[in-house]
Amino acid sequence: MIKKLSFLVPKKGAIILFSILSAFLVFIFLLIKGEPVFPPLTTFAKIENDFSFQDEYGNTITKKDLEGNILLVNYLSTTCPLNFPEECPISFGIFKFYIYNQLVENTGFKDVKVVSVFLDSTETFNEKIKEFRSFHELESDKWIFVKGNENPFFDVNLSQGNPWNKKDTIYGYDKEAYIMTLMIDKEFRVRGKYMTTLAPEIRRITKEISLLLMEENDK
């Protein structure tokens, strides 16, 4: 009986031939497939109107000054990282490590800047911000500090819910926008929204910056 069924057992040569053919087909599949295709990031809104901010040196920063950059826009307090999250609306140390250090050290992120609006009183804004920048060794112009509670990046008709019009029910801030970061592309479109009190959300920013840069390079 065993002899009769022996013809059903593949010969060694056939096994080797099958392995080579399988490897070749996999190679052809990968060659045709090429680079992975990622879906485009969502567009939540576009900032149409002109705007301006004032930084800690008294300089006026306009929309035109920020052209050609991918922007990360959020809120800060000079109490950061102390009193987090009740008074400091961002996981500051993690944001500095994953975002600021990447922007300074990674040449691939040369067109990315952070714009942070401070929630502090404007009466002593300039001196407090200068001290804050010096203490935390944030000397690069990659991170722009500005004052004023109004924020044209949030105060638009954002799809999928606008954090500017909602109260923060987690930490008690007047606006949910205070605990968020927006990512703005070079055409001033809002392409990402992140709860930056959360470390995983901050790490997600770096990944989606890379996706946005790939999108920009494919144009």
C-alpha positions as CSV (number, residue, x, y, z in Angstrom):
1,M,0.0,0.0,0.0
2,I,2.8,2.4,0.9
3,K,4.5,1.7,-2.5
4,K,1.2,2.5,-4.3
5,L,0.9,5.9,-2.6
6,S,4.6,6.9,-3.0
7,F,3.8,8.7,-6.3
8,L,1.7,11.2,-4.2
9,V,4.8,12.3,-2.2
10,P,6.5,15.3,-3.9
11,K,10.1,14.7,-5.0
12,K,12.9,16.8,-3.5
13,G,13.5,18.5,-6.8
14,A,9.8,19.5,-7.1
15,I,9.9,21.0,-3.6
16,I,12.9,23.1,-4.5
17,L,11.3,24.2,-7.8
18,F,8.1,25.2,-6.0
19,S,10.1,27.2,-3.4
20,I,12.0,29.1,-6.2
21,L,8.8,29.8,-8.1
22,S,7.1,31.1,-4.9
23,A,9.9,33.4,-4.1
24,F,9.9,34.8,-7.7
25,L,6.1,35.5,-7.6
26,V,6.5,37.3,-4.2
27,F,9.4,39.4,-5.8
28,I,7.2,40.3,-8.8
29,F,4.3,41.2,-6.5
30,L,6.5,43.6,-4.4
31,L,8.0,45.1,-7.6
32,I,4.6,45.9,-9.0
33,K,3.2,47.1,-5.7
34,G,6.0,49.7,-5.3
35,E,5.9,52.2,-2.5
36,P,3.0,52.0,0.0
37,V,0.2,54.4,-0.7
38,F,-1.2,56.3,2.3
39,P,-4.6,58.0,2.3
40,P,-4.4,61.8,2.4
41,L,-4.9,63.5,5.8
42,T,-8.3,65.0,6.5
43,T,-8.9,68.7,5.7
44,F,-11.0,70.2,8.5
45,A,-11.0,73.9,7.4
46,K,-9.1,76.6,5.7
47,I,-7.9,79.9,7.2
48,E,-9.0,82.5,4.7
49,N,-8.7,85.7,6.6
50,D,-5.5,87.7,7.3
51,F,-4.3,87.8,10.9
52,S,-1.4,89.0,13.1
53,F,0.2,88.2,16.4
54,Q,2.7,90.0,18.7
55,D,5.7,88.0,20.0
56,E,7.7,88.6,23.2
57,Y,10.0,91.1,21.5
58,G,7.1,93.3,20.3
59,N,7.4,92.1,16.7
60,T,4.2,91.7,14.7
61,I,3.9,88.3,13.0
62,T,1.5,88.2,10.1
63,K,0.0,85.5,8.0
64,K,2.4,86.4,5.2
65,D,5.4,85.8,7.6
66,L,4.2,82.2,8.1
67,E,3.7,81.4,4.5
68,G,5.6,78.3,3.2
69,N,5.6,76.6,6.6
70,I,3.7,73.7,8.1
71,L,2.5,75.0,11.5
72,L,1.6,73.4,14.8
73,V,-0.6,75.8,16.7
74,N,-1.5,75.5,20.4
75,Y,-1.7,77.2,23.8
76,L,0.8,77.4,26.6
77,S,1.3,78.9,30.0
78,T,4.5,80.1,31.7
79,T,3.6,77.8,34.6
80,C,4.4,74.8,32.3
81,P,5.4,72.1,33.1
82,L,4.3,72.8,36.7
83,N,0.6,72.6,37.6
84,F,-0.1,70.3,34.7
85,P,-2.8,69.9,33.6
86,E,-4.8,72.4,35.6
87,E,-2.9,75.5,34.6
88,C,-0.5,74.1,32.0
89,P,-2.7,73.0,29.0
90,I,-0.1,70.7,27.3
91,S,2.2,67.8,28.3
92,F,5.1,70.2,27.9
93,G,8.1,67.9,28.5
94,I,6.8,65.3,26.1
95,F,6.0,68.0,23.5
96,K,9.4,69.5,23.7
97,F,11.1,66.1,23.4
98,Y,9.1,64.7,20.5
99,I,8.3,67.9,18.6
100,Y,10.7,70.7,19.3
101,N,13.8,68.6,19.4
102,Q,12.8,67.0,16.1
103,L,12.2,70.3,14.5
104,V,15.6,71.6,15.5
105,E,17.6,68.4,14.8
106,N,15.8,66.8,11.8
107,T,16.5,68.7,8.6
108,G,13.5,67.0,7.0
109,F,11.3,69.1,9.2
110,K,13.0,72.4,8.2
111,D,9.6,73.9,7.0
112,V,7.8,73.1,10.3
113,K,7.2,75.6,13.0
114,V,5.3,75.8,16.3
115,V,3.1,78.8,17.1
116,S,2.1,78.9,20.8
117,V,-0.4,81.4,22.2
118,F,0.1,82.1,25.9
119,L,-2.8,82.1,28.3
120,D,-0.9,84.4,30.8
121,S,-1.9,88.0,31.5
122,T,-0.6,90.3,28.8
123,E,0.6,92.9,31.3
124,T,3.9,91.2,32.0
125,F,3.9,89.0,28.9
126,N,7.2,90.0,27.3
127,E,9.5,89.5,30.4
128,K,7.8,86.3,31.5
129,I,8.1,84.7,28.1
130,K,11.7,85.7,27.7
131,E,12.4,84.1,31.1
132,F,10.4,81.0,30.1
133,R,12.3,80.6,26.8
134,S,15.7,81.0,28.4
135,F,14.9,78.6,31.3
136,H,13.7,75.8,29.0
137,E,16.5,76.4,26.5
138,L,14.1,77.1,23.6
139,E,16.4,79.4,21.6
140,S,15.4,78.2,18.1
141,D,13.0,80.3,16.0
142,K,11.2,77.1,15.3
143,W,9.0,77.7,18.3
144,I,7.2,81.1,18.1
145,F,5.6,82.5,21.3
146,V,2.8,85.0,20.9
147,K,0.2,86.6,23.1
148,G,-3.5,87.2,22.9
149,N,-6.5,85.0,23.6
150,E,-7.9,85.2,20.1
151,N,-6.7,82.5,17.7
152,P,-7.6,82.6,14.0
153,F,-6.5,79.1,13.5
154,F,-9.2,77.7,15.9
155,D,-11.8,80.4,15.3
156,V,-13.0,79.0,11.9
157,N,-15.7,76.7,10.8
158,L,-13.9,73.5,11.6
159,S,-15.7,70.4,10.4
160,Q,-16.2,67.5,12.9
161,G,-16.7,69.8,15.8
162,N,-15.0,73.0,16.7
163,P,-13.0,73.0,20.0
164,W,-13.1,76.8,20.0
165,N,-16.8,76.7,20.6
166,K,-16.8,73.9,23.3
167,K,-15.9,74.1,26.9
168,D,-13.2,71.7,28.1
169,T,-15.0,69.2,30.3
170,I,-11.9,67.3,31.4
171,Y,-9.7,69.9,33.1
172,G,-12.1,72.9,33.2
173,Y,-10.6,75.3,30.7
174,D,-12.9,77.8,29.1
175,K,-12.3,76.3,25.7
176,E,-11.4,72.8,24.6
177,A,-9.1,74.5,22.1
178,Y,-6.7,75.3,24.9
179,I,-5.7,71.7,25.4
180,M,-5.3,71.0,21.6
181,T,-2.8,71.4,18.9
182,L,-3.7,72.0,15.3
183,M,-1.6,71.1,12.3
184,I,-1.8,73.6,9.4
185,D,-0.4,72.9,6.0
186,K,1.3,75.3,3.6
187,E,-2.0,76.4,2.1
188,F,-3.3,77.3,5.6
189,R,-5.6,74.3,5.8
190,V,-6.2,72.6,9.1
191,R,-5.0,69.0,8.5
192,G,-4.7,67.6,12.1
193,K,-6.3,68.0,15.5
194,Y,-4.6,66.6,18.6
195,M,-5.3,66.5,22.4
196,T,-1.8,67.5,23.5
197,T,-2.4,66.7,27.1
198,L,-1.9,63.1,26.0
199,A,1.5,61.6,25.1
200,P,0.2,59.2,22.4
201,E,-1.4,62.2,20.6
202,I,1.9,64.1,20.7
203,R,3.7,61.1,19.2
204,R,1.0,60.9,16.5
205,I,1.8,64.5,15.4
206,T,5.3,63.5,14.3
207,K,3.9,60.6,12.2
208,E,1.3,62.9,10.5
209,I,3.9,65.6,9.8
210,S,5.8,63.0,7.9
211,L,2.7,62.0,5.9
212,L,1.9,65.7,5.2
213,L,5.5,66.3,4.0
214,M,5.2,63.2,1.7
215,E,2.0,64.7,0.3
216,E,3.7,68.0,-0.3
217,N,6.6,66.3,-2.1
218,D,4.2,64.4,-4.4
219,K,2.6,67.6,-5.7
